[in-house]
Amino acid sequence: MSEPQDGPRTRTFSWPDPAEISAHVGTTSGLEMLQAMAAGKIPAPPILQLVGGTGIEVEEGSVTVIMPVQEFHYNPLGTVHGGVIATLLDTAAGCTVHSTLPAGTGYTSLDLNTRFIKPVTVKSGELRCTGQIISRGRRTAVAEARLVDERGTLLAHATSTCLIFELGQ
């Protein structure tokens, strides 16, 4: 958690070449790819650097995205922008589906239904957004994601439907 400061704030960040990451898609199972990201063997996608994510935890059928709340996440009301929250929910749900896919298989989100429960501020501390599989078929999967603060209080949740497809089609 950052301390409040007077005057303008600045932020600098860098990200890996997305082609370096996408080159791994389909070469291993989704679980193996995500585990390699969690271990730092494959770079995390640029979106995690953009929102200030600090890590992921991975197991088959469940992925957790970790992000400490910072002021640059704020909207004009002084709370975390809903788009940042939706990004965490979408990432956890989508990566959860990815964790169930064999090599040579991809996915894309078809929808994201989000519910915001409580305001999120820097006082929320480190956020944990955990996805779980609800249903997994041959062509579609449904996952849910739950966002909690460092005390375990539910802040938002979402469901996502993903289309599953063979890569190269």
C-alpha positions in Angstrom: 0.0 0.0 0.0 1.5 3.4 -1.0 1.5 6.3 1.4 -0.4 9.4 0.3 1.8 12.2 -1.1 1.3 15.8 -2.1 1.6 16.9 -5.7 1.6 15.0 -8.9 2.3 11.3 -9.0 4.2 9.5 -11.7 4.3 5.9 -12.7 6.7 4.0 -15.0 6.4 0.4 -16.1 7.6 -1.9 -18.7 6.3 -5.1 -20.3 7.6 -8.0 -22.3 7.1 -8.4 -26.1 3.6 -10.0 -26.3 5.0 -12.2 -29.2 7.3 -13.8 -26.7 4.3 -14.9 -24.6 2.0 -15.9 -27.4 4.7 -18.1 -28.9 4.0 -20.5 -26.0 0.3 -20.7 -26.6 -0.7 -24.2 -27.7 2.8 -25.7 -27.3 2.0 -27.0 -23.8 -1.2 -27.4 -21.8 -2.8 -24.3 -20.4 -2.0 -25.5 -16.9 1.7 -25.9 -17.8 1.9 -22.5 -19.5 0.2 -20.7 -16.5 2.5 -22.5 -14.1 5.5 -21.4 -16.1 4.2 -17.8 -15.8 3.7 -18.1 -12.1 7.3 -19.4 -11.7 8.7 -16.6 -13.9 9.8 -18.9 -16.7 7.5 -17.2 -19.1 6.7 -13.5 -18.8 3.3 -12.4 -17.5 1.1 -10.7 -20.1 1.4 -6.9 -20.5 -2.0 -6.4 -18.9 -0.7 -7.5 -15.5 2.0 -4.8 -15.7 -0.5 -2.2 -16.8 -2.8 -2.8 -13.8 0.0 -3.4 -11.3 -0.6 -7.1 -10.8 2.1 -8.7 -8.7 1.5 -12.4 -9.3 -0.6 -15.4 -10.1 -1.3 -18.7 -8.3 -2.3 -21.6 -10.5 -3.8 -25.0 -10.2 -5.9 -27.0 -12.6 -9.4 -25.4 -12.7 -8.5 -22.4 -10.5 -6.3 -19.3 -11.0 -5.7 -16.4 -8.5 -4.5 -13.0 -9.7 -2.9 -10.8 -7.0 -2.9 -7.0 -7.1 -2.3 -4.4 -4.4 -4.7 -1.4 -4.8 -2.9 1.8 -5.7 -4.1 5.4 -6.4 -3.6 5.1 -10.1 -6.6 2.6 -10.1 -8.9 5.3 -8.9 -11.9 6.9 -10.7 -13.1 10.5 -10.0 -15.1 9.2 -7.0 -11.9 8.1 -5.2 -12.5 4.3 -5.6 -11.0 1.7 -7.9 -12.5 2.1 -11.4 -14.9 -0.7 -12.3 -12.9 -1.4 -15.5 -9.9 -2.4 -13.3 -12.0 -4.7 -11.2 -13.6 -6.2 -14.3 -10.1 -6.8 -15.8 -9.1 -8.8 -12.7 -12.4 -10.8 -12.8 -12.0 -11.5 -16.5 -8.4 -12.5 -16.1 -9.0 -14.9 -13.3 -12.0 -16.5 -15.0 -10.4 -16.8 -18.4 -7.1 -18.1 -17.0 -9.1 -20.6 -15.0 -10.6 -22.0 -18.2 -7.1 -21.9 -19.8 -5.8 -24.0 -17.0 -8.1 -26.9 -18.1 -7.1 -26.9 -21.8 -4.8 -29.4 -23.4 -1.9 -28.4 -25.8 -3.2 -27.1 -29.1 -6.4 -25.7 -27.7 -7.3 -22.0 -27.2 -10.2 -20.1 -25.8 -11.9 -16.7 -26.0 -14.3 -15.0 -23.7 -17.9 -14.8 -25.0 -19.3 -12.8 -22.0 -18.5 -11.4 -18.6 -21.3 -10.8 -16.1 -20.0 -8.7 -13.3 -21.5 -7.6 -9.9 -19.8 -4.9 -7.8 -20.5 -5.5 -4.1 -18.4 -3.0 -2.1 -16.2 0.0 -3.0 -12.5 -0.8 -3.4 -9.9 1.7 -2.1 -6.2 1.7 -1.1 -7.5 0.7 2.3 -8.6 -2.6 0.8 -4.9 -3.5 0.5 -3.9 -6.5 -1.5 -6.7 -7.9 -3.7 -7.0 -11.6 -4.6 -9.2 -12.6 -7.5 -9.8 -16.3 -7.7 -11.5 -18.1 -10.6 -13.2 -21.5 -10.4 -14.7 -23.7 -13.1 -18.5 -24.0 -12.9 -19.0 -26.1 -16.1 -16.6 -27.4 -18.7 -17.8 -28.9 -22.0 -16.1 -29.7 -25.3 -16.9 -26.3 -26.9 -17.7 -24.0 -24.0 -16.7 -23.5 -20.4 -18.3 -21.3 -17.6 -16.1 -20.0 -14.8 -16.7 -17.7 -11.9 -14.3 -15.3 -10.3 -14.5 -13.7 -6.8 -12.5 -10.6 -5.8 -11.7 -10.2 -2.1 -9.7 -7.7 -0.1 -6.8 -8.6 2.3 -9.3 -9.4 5.0 -11.2 -11.8 2.8 -14.2 -9.5 2.3 -16.1 -10.1 -1.0 -15.8 -7.0 -3.2 -17.0 -8.2 -6.6 -17.8 -11.4 -8.5 -18.4 -12.4 -12.1 -19.2 -15.3 -14.3 -17.7 -15.8 -17.8 -18.5 -18.0 -20.7 -15.6 -19.0 -22.9 -15.6 -20.6 -26.3 -13.0 -23.4 -26.6 -11.4 -24.1 -30.0 -8.5 -26.0 -31.6 -5.7 -23.6 -32.5 -4.9 -23.1 -36.2 -8.6 -23.3 -37.2 
